[in-house]
């Protein structure tokens, strides 16, 4: 018995000899299969040649859907259409998948008003996106002897964004830092849906589509007609 070369082994690990694709049509190498019809009906156990003949009659593919069954289960389907629809479903699922992300914002106990507003703006944006925010107050030197400064700053920030988020983890000292975690009121999926709607609205506005303007325009025309009628009267 000869050992395979390192190149051959690497090729196998890269998937050269193993395919994730199901076997279809003439690639199926068994004497008989358990056949499922185009609408999901059970045809039964038939010889492979008969299954291929039926696939040609229906102008469909014979696809092996359960290779480990005895005999393997095969279904008559349009494999190209099936692959396309599966890819679209997977793409939509990835797009709608909600990943909880923890953003981090660092502040100093004696932060100036302008920097505070800037940092708060970032926190607001993160919460609107449905993400959690870890707020870290960094103490330096003598500031470490006055933890109440950091506590008051965290409480102030929590109150300023209370419409968008809540305190998920209360302020606690962690070495030279004080940490608090804010959680969003909206779920990630809701925030993503709202973001998509806002994007669609902006796109429609750029294209000159303004459905909200139609009723107002109609109201103005009706008002003008009424004024004209009153003037004639």
N, C-alpha and C positions, 0 to 999 in steps of 0.2 A: 504494500500500500504506500503510495507516494503522498507526501504532504503538499498541500497547495501552496503556491508562492504567496509572499506577502502582498503582492499586487492584486492577486486574485481574491484574497481575503478582504482587502480594502474595497475592491469592487463590489463584493457581496454586501458588505456593510453599508455601502452607499446606496444599496437598493438595486444593484444591477441585475440580480437574479430573482428578486422577489418583488412582485408588483402588488400594489394595493387595489388595483382595478379588478373587478370581477371578470371571470372568464365568460366570453360570449360566443355564440354560434359555433364555428368549427374548432374553436380553442377548447371547447368542453370535451374531455376525453374519458367518458364513462359509458358503459353499455346501456344504461337506462336512467331516467330522471323522474322525479315527482314533479309533474307539470302543473303550473298555475296559469290560468287564462288571462287575457288582457284586462278583464274587469275584476280580477281577483277570484274567479271561480276555480274550484278544484277539479282539474281534469283527471288526475290520478297518475299512477306509475305507467310510463310509456317508454318504448325504446327511444334512444337518442335520435335515430334516423327519423322516427315519426314526429318527434318534437321539432326537429329542424324543418321537416316538411310543412308542419302547421305554421311555423314562423314565416316561411316563404308565402304561404297562402294568405296570411294576414298582413304581409308586408311589414313584419316586425322583426325584432331581434330576440334570440333566445338567450336570456341572461341568467347566470348561476347566482342565486341570491342566498343560498345556504349550502356552502361547499362541504361542510362537515357532517351534514345529515346523510343518512343511509337509506335510500339513494339520495344524492344531492337534489336540492329543490331548485327548480328553474322557472322563470316567469317570462311570458311573452310581453314585450314592451318595446317602445321606441327609445332605444338606449341613448341616442343623442339628445332627445328632448328631456329624458330623465336626468342626464348629467347637467344640462343647462339649468333646469328647475332646481336641482339640488344645490348648484353653485349659487344661484340667486337667493335661495333660502338661507344658506350659510352666510352669505354677505349681509343680508338683512339682519340676521341674528347677531353678527359681530357689531353691526352699526348700532343696534339697540341694546347691546350688552352694557350694563352699568358697572363700572369699576370704581369702587370707593377709593378716593385718593385723599391722603392727608397732606395738605399744604402746610408750610411753616412760615411764620412771620416773626422776626426778631425786633425787639424794641429796647431802648434804654430807659431807665427810670425817669430821667430828666429830659425826655424828648421834647423838642420845641413844637409849637402848634402846627406849623406847616408840615413837618415830617410826620406828625401824628395823623393829620388828615390824609396824607399820601398813603401811609400804612393802612389806615382804616379803609381807604378806597380799595386796596388790594384784598383785604379781608371780605369786604362786601362782595366783590367780584367772585371770590372763591365760593362763598356761601350761595350766591345766586346760581353757580354752576353745580351745586349739590355736593360740594366737597367739604370735608372736615378741615378745620384750621387749627394747627398747634401754635399757640402764642407763647413766645419765650421772652422773658424779661432778663436781660444780661446785666448783672451787677459787677462793678469794678471798684477796687480799692475800698474806700470808706463807705461806699454805697451798700456794701454787704451788711453793715450794721443797721440799715434802715429798710428792712423788707416790706414795711407798710407802704412805701412809695410804689413798689412794684404791684402790690396787692390792689391798691387804689386805682392804679392805671389799668389793670386787667378788668376790674369791676366797671370802670368807666367805658372801656371798649365793649364789654359785654352788653351794657345798657344801650350804647349807641347802635348796636347791630341786632338788638333783640327781636326786631321784626323779621329778620332773615335767619337768625340762628339762636341757639341756646347753649348754656354751659353744660357740656357733656362730662368734662372732668374738671373739678374745682381746682383753683390755684394751689400749687404745692411747691415747696422748695426742693430744688435738685442741685445740690452743691452751690455754685455761684449763680445759678439761674433759678427763675421761678416760672413754672409752666402751667398753662391752662389750655384745654381743648374745647373748641366750639364746634357744635354739630349743626348742620343745616336743617331748617324746618321741612324743606322740600326734598323728596327723594331724588336720587341721581337721574332716574329715568324721566321724572317729571321735568327736571331742569333741562335735560337733553331735548325733550319734546318741545318745550317752550323756545329753546334756542333755535330749533329747526323752523318753527312757525315764524319767529322773528326774522330769520334769514330769508324765508320765502316772501315775507311781507316787504323786506327791503329790496329783494329782487324784483317784485312786482312794481314797486314804486319807481325803481330805475327804468323799468320798461314802459312807464307811463300808465300803468293800470292802477286806478284808484277807485275801487268799488264803493268806498265810503262816500265819495264825492257825488255819486249819482243821486241819492235821495236828496242831498242838499240842493243840487242843481235843479231837481224836479220841484222842490219846494219853492225855490226862487222863481222858477217859471210860473208856478201856480200863483204866487204872490203878485207877479207882474200882470198875469191875466186878470186877477181879481181887481187890481188897481185900474186896469184899462176899462173893465166893465163898470166900475164905480164912476170913472170919469165920463163914460158915455151916458150913464144914467143921469 
